């Protein structure tokens, strides 16, 4: 064999090896990109689930808080004791009905949120429990 044949064989072998190394690199790059994309998607899903849980919890906490504020209005606006008792009884029923959705939302925050946020949601739920007990 002459040197031209050896150069052709060496060049062909180098091309095949370079193609194989390139395909390995591309496959690895695609796998890393797919993993990064999956992590980003998972992070976005967790963020959206937390956001939804927090918004629902805040909405229920606001509704429950409104009933507590109305309690003060009963004493300020109504002077007749029987009217006050009737209105307090209505607020008690409304507060009791608002408690279950608040407690459910607090449990969802406990599952979705980080520990610090879950502890705050639990504190709000306990405050609502105390208000229910006081009424």
N, C-alpha and C positions, 0 to 999 in steps of 0.2 A: 504494500500500500504506500502510496506517496503521501506527502505532507498535506496535500489538498484534501484528501479523504479524511485524514485525522482532524484537520481543522473543521471540516463539515460535521464529523461525528461529535467533536467537542462542542461545537456551536449548537448543534441540535440537542445534545444532552443538557447543555446550559439553559437553553430555551425551555425545555421540558421541566427542569428543576425550578427555574424562575416562575414558570406558570403554576407549578404545584405550590410553591411558597406563597405566591400571590393569592391563590385560591384559599389557602389556609388562613392567611391574614384577612381576606375579605369575609370568610365565614365567621371568624372570631369577631370581627368588627360588627357584623350583622347581629350576632348573638348579644354582644354588649349593648348595642343600640336597642335591641328588643327588650332586654332586661331593664334598661334605663327608662324606656317608654312605659313598660308595665309598672315600674315603681312610681313614675310620675302619675300614671292613671290611678293607681291605688291611693296615692297621696291626695289627689283631687277628689276621689270618692269619699275618703275619710273626712276631708275638709268640708265637703258639701253635707255629709251626714251630720257632722258636728254643728254646722251652721243652722241646719234645719232644726235640730234638737234644741239648740240655744234659743232660736227665735220662738219656737212653740212654748218653751219653758217661760221665756220672758212675757209672752202674751198671756199665759195662764197666771203668772205671778201678778201681772198688772190687773187682770180681772179680779183676782182674789183680793188684792190690795184695795181696789175700788170699794169693795163691800166693807172693808175695815174703816175706810174714810167716811163712808156713809153713816157708820155707827155714830161718829162724832156729830154729824149733822142732825141725827135724831134728837140728841140731847139739846142741841142749840135751837132747833126749829120747832120742836113740839114741846108744849108745856104740860099737856094732860098726860098723866101717868099711863092711862089705859091706851092712849094713842102711841105713846113711846113703846109700851110692851108689845103692841101689835106690830109696829114697825120693826122692832128688834127681833121679833119672832120671824118676820119675813126675811130679814137680813141673815138670820141664823140659818134658815133653810137655804137661802141662796149661797151662803158661804159654804155650807156643807156640800151643796151640789158642785161648787167650784173646786172643792178640795180634791176630789178624785182625779180630774184631769191634771191638776197641778202635781199631784203625787206621781202620776204616770209619766209626766214630762220630766220630773226630777229623776225617776229611775232610768229614763232614756239618756239623760245627761250623764248619769252615773256610768252607764255602759259606754257612751261615746266619748265623753270628755276626759281630759287629763285629771289627775287626782285632785288638784287644787280647785278646779272648776266644779268638779263633782261634790267636793266638800261644801262649797258655797251654795250649791243647789240644795244640798241636804239641809243646810242651815235655814234656808228659806222655807223648805217644806216643814221643818220642825217649828218655825215661827207660826206658820199657818195652822199647824196642829195645836199649838198653844192657844191661838186665837179661837179656834173651833171649841177647844175645851173651856175657854173662859166664857164663851157665849152659852 
